[in-house]
């Protein structure tokens, strides 16, 4: 049996450079793994794939990315045996945190270990990229510049350790919707990823906030004003930076210490306790990798 964690990601920057002939967008973004994770246990079965999820509202069939990752490895590596996957879901769904990709990444790594396939990280990433653009990052994790459609990765100097408060409004944003609206509207401000990379080299957390920028933020904020309001709440309460992750709607705030993060999270819970739809709030820290095998 393999127990494995799949970490969520946040975007420290997100730029869209154009639309490609294959319909995907060309992106350039700095991605960061965070310690908020789903936990998966994998055990061998004779032939079939079984998936059980801790939440009832997520489909546990062949449409789920965890299931598809297992099927892909079985097919490509000629694995006759099957797998029973038990998925404990903590990363909010359709939130801009790559939760589905984190699960697929964990299953790819887990199947490799379970069946002793000895696939290289590169081979796992190539398989992952067939299922989703964020999966190679979720396999390798840490702090990386992602280009192409998000699957071309270059490791950067790790982000200085920071604590992160994640605030997920009770709304869902589809990635396709955000990109379509971006095509129509564009963005006024774009991140400078070279300057961001240099700031990471400098190793000072305080250098990062002015360079953090997500071109999809204005698109999603226009439709869901609550995102701007959550950002303001975080900044008013001393977060070094507050920004939307990916296509949203999750907003994250950056602080230096665990104590500050816990205080900020408690404050935000109190401030929004009367709201009609209360946000989900999580505390995490920056993580150096995307998946972690706990035990075999
Ligand atoms: P990204 O930032 O990569 O766009 P996201 O965090 O916005 O991802 P996910 O949580 O990955 O979004 O969910 C996107 C869609 O994928 C959902 O509509 C969900 O139904 C589907 N999905 C398939 N498998 C999973 C899974 N294991 N966990 C969560 N969602 C999944």
Boltz pocket constraint, residues with backbone or C-beta under 6 A from the ligand:
constraints:
  - pocket:
      binder: B
      contacts: [[A, 58], [A, 59], [A, 63], [A, 64], [A, 65], [A, 66], [A, 91], [A, 92], [A, 93], [A, 94], [A, 95], [A, 96], [A, 97], [A, 98], [A, 99], [A, 100], [A, 101], [A, 103], [A, 104], [A, 134], [A, 173], [A, 175], [A, 246], [A, 247], [A, 248]]
      max_distance: 6.0
